[in-house]
């Protein structure tokens, strides 16, 4: 992978501040800074591990990694979001999980890079991030990809983008113990400003789809209900999908039809719960492909309708929404200028997204915040984003 040098004019985080923090932490200047964004998924939820399609964008929130070489064959990781929990690894010794959970993400990346044949070099790396933690915005993938870019740059090595994404996914699955699909790492690595990424989660084929209408903006509303895909709800649904595919005799639910699932339900081969999971996944894959066509036709009205349909399916059939997410979507639907809204990410909390006319964004944001405050008695942070660029060497 030839790492692109950033030409973005919008940088929500200050690279000088992470350089200053690096000097304070490690006692010398950083040699360089890398960046990897978080993401929101526009549509295509819980389809990735079913070999389906997803349509994420990289967002204008990111993890920065300042780094400098060292000559003792060791790598040190530290994070401004995890004070006092830095960790070192000896490149001559086996890399094993650490008691500090956050550090297992960059440590797992180091292990996977070495397994891929990259001759790692000693270095210090300090991370800083404005991607909200446990909000369903892929803070973990952002951290993994930033770690990978810092380690690759320090080693003077490159990897193809798809391989880098898969490597970071393995680190999260096998080392950090979180059963994520390939979407998060793919968009963090391969995001393109002004575009969504249509990812075929079976073939890993990607297509960039324009998502840059100047008359529209995407709002991201954080419920502050913390989301962790390692918790039981996510693995349970993944297991239900795998069980359903086995009953239907297909490789994955991507290959199934709703009529097949209904016949199996009526024959007593699928439980009602399993049928509902099938109905969501099969319908969501179709909605995702239709959403791509809507974007290509500049039809944001139809795109918004598909967002609402996706949320209803996630709420009713997949049962991964929550009261706060539903309230945000309902509040958005009642506002003038909103095209569509839905939860994004794995669910059980996290964030909702609202696609809105740019001239109505501030009024819609204020209305959602006010209604959320009345309903739940607490704040609902909302930020606006456009489709941002993927991971890069900043300087």
Phi, psi and omega in degrees: 000121172277113188287123179289145173270131186294136170240012181296138173273340180263110177231099186292343180246153185266113180293331178294323181293324178287328173296317178298318179294324177298315179298319179294324183282316189249356174078015177204173183282147172286147177274328182200173179224135175242164182220144174217130185275161164280190182208159160237149176262119181293320178191156182104061185261134181062025174261341187297313181279003172254019178064026183266209182242147176227160183221072180270166167234150167283144183250168183274038169229143195208167169251127174261145175231109174271138185218158173208148182286157170221160191247019183250014177071024179236154176237129177245133175244136173218157181221137176292341177273350181230064185300139178076008182239032176293162183214147175241148173233146176263118184292348177268356182243158176301142178268118184237158179302150184245156182291338176276111189300319184299324184291342178292337178291304177292328178295318178298323177297316178301317178298313182293325176297317179294322177295332179279002177094008177282127178275097185292149177246150178297140178194162169252140180226129175242126181259146169221140186215144170246014173281118183303138181282143174055033181250006182077023180249017175065044174299326181291316178296321177301316178296315181299313183291321176298319178298316181298316181294320178297314181293319178296317180296318178297327182272354184066033185243164177223158174219150174298147184305314182296322178294321180296318178298314180296322179297316179292324176298316179299322178300317180289318181293307193268330185259317179271346174078024179251122189275058182281159172275193187272351187300311191299312181291325181297314182288327178295323179281316194251008179303150180227131181304135178077012183220146164270162181245112172277115183244123171276109188284356173268303183275344186065017173292140181235148173221134177271128184245126182305131175217071190214032178296119183293346180270003182229153177219151178256123174263140178241116184251122184264116179291341188062016167272113191288141189240132177219114184289350175282348178291170191296328186298318181292306178301327179297315181290324176299318178296320179297323178293317179296319177296319180295317179299321179296317179297320183279353177073032179239159180296318179204166184295344172304328185271358183264162173242159180293330178292322175300315181295321180293319177299318179295324176297311182294334178275359180078012180275331176247139173286165177302318180297315179296323178297317179298319178298316178299315183299320177296307186298313181297316178293323183291323176298316178296319180297321182297314179294324177292325179296322177299316179295324178296318178296318180296333178267006183057034182256081182288336177296311178294320178302316179296322177299321178291327175298312179299317180296322177298316180297317180299320179292319178295325179288313191265318184268320182265341175055051178239006176276185176210172185302319183292317178298316180298322181294321179295314180298318179296317180297318180296319183297334180273003183259142175294140175090358180271128176278317182187167180206154178193161167290156177226148182092191186291339179098196183061029186126203180083220191241157167244153177241148182227120175266121191220152172301137185302323182286351179248001188299316183294318180294320179293316177303312182297321181293318179295315180299316182296315181292323179295319180297317179296317185287318190244352176071025178209170184283154174232095181298136180226131173233155178261147177214159168241173178289120187257173177284160178276195186299147183200164167276117182283314181198000000 
